[in-house]
Amino acid sequence: MKNALKPFGLLGCALLSYIGVHAQATKAPAYPLITHNPYFSVWSFTDELNGSTTKHWTGKGQSLLGIAKVDGEYYRFMGNEPVSYKTILADADEKTYTAKYIEADPGKNWAETAFDDSKWKTGAAPFGNDPAYNKTMWKSRDIWVRRTFTYTKTDVNKLVLKLHHDDQAEVYLNGEKIDESEGANGDLQIIQLKNSIKDKLRDGENVLAMHCVNTGGGAWIDAGLAEEVKPAERAELNEAKQTSVVLNATQTIYNFKCGPVDLKVIFTSPLLMDNLDLMSRPVTYITYRAISNTSKAHSVQLYFGASTDLAVDKATQGITAKQYTSNGLSILKAGTTEQPILKKKGDDLRIDWGYAYVAVPTALKASQFITSQTGGLAAFFAGKFKTTTTAGKQLSLNTIIPMGNVGGKVVERYVEIGYNDIYSVQYFGKNLRPWWNKNGDQTIEGQLHKAAVDYQSIMARCAAFNKDMYSKAVLAGGKEYADLCILAYRQAIAAHALVRSPQGELLFLSKENFSNGSINTVDITYPSAPMFLLYKPELLKGMMNGIFYYSESGKFKKPFAAHDLGTYPLANGQTYGEDMPVEESGNMTILAAAIAKAEGNASYAKKHWKTLTIWKDYLIREGIDPGSQLCTDDFAGHLARNANLSLKAINGIASYAMLADMLGHKDVAAKNRKIAKDAVTKWMKLADDGDHYALAFGNKDTWSQKYNLVWDKLLGFNLFPQSVYDREIKYYLGKQNKFGLPLDSRKSYTKSDWIVWTATLANNQRDFKELIEPIYKYANETPTRVPMGDWHETTNGKQVGFQARSVVGGYFIKMLEQKWLGNK
């Protein structure tokens, strides 16, 4: 066992070349670095790893910093030093404050310092309409707020505004408007102010005034002022030259030139679905491979710094940290002092319970120490590797790795980044442990040790999977399609938490990232399903088990499937404000049939037959010609007689018939197949619009993507004639924009997952690739640099909404077709 953790020079030439040769995609909207679940998810938002501070998928900074010291010269290859701020006027997250406020128009000059606000009310911030979080309730349309504060004039580097608003807000400093922001921003955001505004700060009394308008839904206003601290000047710090970046299913691989040494940096999150214990292990490897690019050997030392922001929701939260050794590993550990386990729910949140870990084999003789956020790099330059603090805010976990003299042979080292969330989600009142510790008998130290012992075999398994997945994706849809699958793979898995229910069932619970924060949304499960049907149907069952339980336990009493199980991470019952009866019932029934197709038996459907029958009956009553209901594309609003939603109902009924046949219920199967077949005839008449089929029955001169039709093809129902497919595909090819096929005739935006489903309706590779090429162009050229969004504008490639969601698992539907039907 000791030998398993020893340092090594070559991992094996064949394995290392394997990693490089089979890394395929070279461009992404953002680059996955650490991808495990919605809370442990770190990305680079720039093409160069050293082009920006690394971030959580929400965009909040979670800094990973890498410096190479080569023959006494320093080269930064990973991240930027995180920006530090010095408080001038605290926001409510940092310190409770009171302010004057009024909800009736105060008239002119209300923002001026001399304005008389003595008749205004006094309240504690933040102001809003959520009693769980807001100190002063504001339930009207408008609120005006005035904060008087004393300031001692000093030199300010850059003045920034920290603002949380919902909805429209305007902010004034001493009577001068300094910012106007539309909509809602979800959290305190840093807003850069014009340099001249800092001169408006007065020595003595000042007034920060705010006006916020709530246009509907949530309401919130809170603000503060801070100085962006000037970073330390380090003339001796060079920027490493990034020569390439490539991605494959489980890895992101960077190559750098650090003067006379070439450095390869590999981020590996081993999300291999054939081993759930490994997939759920919350450990990512960062591998470093150095080799001389001259005829000489060079002294190399690496610095890795991880911000304790990995373990907080807000930078103002207090942290405790320590360094220790365990099982042949040197370990740094950090977490909040408060540890509010599962106390928050919502969308734009990060975890603030549990602990982040940085581990390295003790045999590598690395140095580990804890400092302030800026202290780690200073210590590396000074050569003083000592802990200077173990408590505070925004600390740095520092690791110095000696590479020795690097010559013409590769020298390889690695560190592990892990996270123990203790409890991952709450499920109908019970806190559930992560899958890797589902029995409560594992430790994170044990998981880090297993990761170290198995390092070489895991890297080999990842390399083999990467190669296999890519080659099959190319076969199914071509290189551009395969590259899209690479971008989707880790994102789709990491938008879930894997746990075991109190009933002993696997639960794979999604989070609606930057959508509404719902947990286990059925119409998120549905588009993501193809990837899991392809690789691990058990995980798809894990997305459905909770919804079945919700109905079968009597907790959800309606005759159709629920929309969700709550707001992440609390799965205690539906929180979305409106049902989607046809949508979700159709989704669940179709996916039950898809599981039966994947597994070759209907045992899963048999377990839930009574519930599926109730949902199928609802589809027959309400789905064939649906009323005004929301569907998965709820952002487009209600739509009666939705032709695509009708397709879902028809395929849902046909799915039930297929399952009945597999279970030996031949009469039931025949009866329901006839209902579905008769509905097809009706659908073709009602939706007919000449050279295509309409968006809604009777709504002429409209159109929409009929992506729900794909299950008629994949499940072999063959209810619709080929002419329906051909007519639609021909029409779509004439409606494409630069960055894709619009979702329908109402708007020019689209959903990229649905385009891939729609493209799979094509009966030839030429048409499929013609529909895929604009999505590939979007992924490579979008100006919105965030983890891949699935809702974008087809005219300019900009994100409309959503990011880092699991629905991109739907890109694998063409591979699923290849597996089930073969290329046509």
Secondary structure by P-SEA (a helix, b strand, c coil): ccccccccccccaaaaaaaaaacccccccbbbccccccccbbbbcccccccccccccccccbbbbbbbbcccbbbbccccccbbbbbcccccccbbbbbbbbcccccccccccccccccbbbbccccccccccccccccccbbbbbbbbccccccccbbbbbbbbccccccccccccccccccccccbbbbbccccccccccccbbbbbbbbbbcccccccccbbbbcccccccccccccccccccccccbbbbbbbcccbbbbbbbbcccccccccccccccccbbbbbbbcccbbbbbbbbbbbbcccccccccbbbbccccccccccbbbbbbccccccccccccccccccbbbbbbbccccccccccccaaaaaaaaaccccccccccccccbbbbbbbcccccbbbbbbbbbbbbcccccccccccccccccccccccaaaaaaaaaaaaaaaaaaaaaaaaaaaaaaaaaccaaaaaaaaacaaaaaacbbbbbcccccccccccccccccccccaaaaaaaccccccccaaaaaaacaaaaaaaaaccccccccccccccccccccccccccaaaaaaaaaaaaaaaaaaaaccaaaaaaaaaaaaaaaaaaaacccccccccccccccccccccaaaaaaaaaaaaaaaaaaaaacaaaaaaaaaaaaaaaaaaaaaaacccccccccccccccccccccaaaaaaaccccccaaaaaaaaaaaaacccccccccccccccccaaaaaaaaaccccaaaaaaaaaaaaaaaccccccccccccccccccccccccccccccccaaaaaaaaccccc
